[in-house]
Each structure stands twice: as structure tokens, then as C-alpha cells.
């Protein structure tokens, strides 16, 4: 069995509200894929196995199995909220929509007389 790590092409679009990441994963089903989101990173992994068999007169004359793997770690250009994202798979394109994290708030420092 030979295992190959296939490249995953991506595109990242940023709006005022969040990020959309599209990854090309042709031939993979949703159950073959896993993703994890961190504030500055998105990781996509997947594995699919295929089997091919030819028979003549009820006897196997050819049999082949293979496994294909993908792995892509994407550094995101802005911090995202890891709780509010969604992912959909359609026509071999995996699309992630993630809202941006709230910006850091400045706290005014007051001086008090002792």
C-alpha cells in the first residue's frame, strides 16, 4: 500500500466581520476530513482509502488498494473566534467561515493619591 500526501490549494478572503477559507479537496467526503481551529491557525487533515479489483471467471486477477492523505496547516492573517465558525463541503471545495475575535480593549489607568 502506498500512501501519498497530496497538496491542498487554498484561498483566504477577509471581510470586516471575519475570514472565509476555501480549500480544494477533490474526491474526499466530509467523513474523510477533520479540521481544527486555533485563534491564528487552521489545520485540515484527511484520509481516504480506495480499493480496485478485477475478476475473470470468478477469480481475482488484479487487486489494488491505496490510501491518500492530506494535511494543510494555515496561518491565519487575523485572530478568529474559535467558537463561532462553520465548515461546509460542496463539489470538492471545503469552505470555512470564521468570525474575527474581538479586538483587545484598552484600559485607562487612573492615578490615585496615597
C-alpha positions, 0 to 999 in steps of 0.5 A: 500500500502506498500512501501519498500526501497530496497538496491542498490549494487554498484561498483566504478572503477577509471581510470586516466581520471575519475570514472565509477559507476555501480549500480544494479537496477533490474526491474526499467526503466530509467523513474523510476530513477533520479540521481544527481551529486555533485563534491564528491557525487552521489545520485540515487533515484527511484520509481516504482509502480506495480499493480496485479489483478485477475478476475473470471467471470468478477469480481475482486477477488484479487487486489494488488498494491505496490510501491518500492523505492530506494535511494543510496547516494555515496561518491565519492573517487575523485572530478568529473566534474559535467558537463561532465558525462553520465548515461546509463541503460542496463539489470538492471545495471545503469552505470555512467561515470564521468570525474575527475575535474581538479586538483587545480593549484598552484600559485607562489607568487612573492615578490615585493619591496615597 
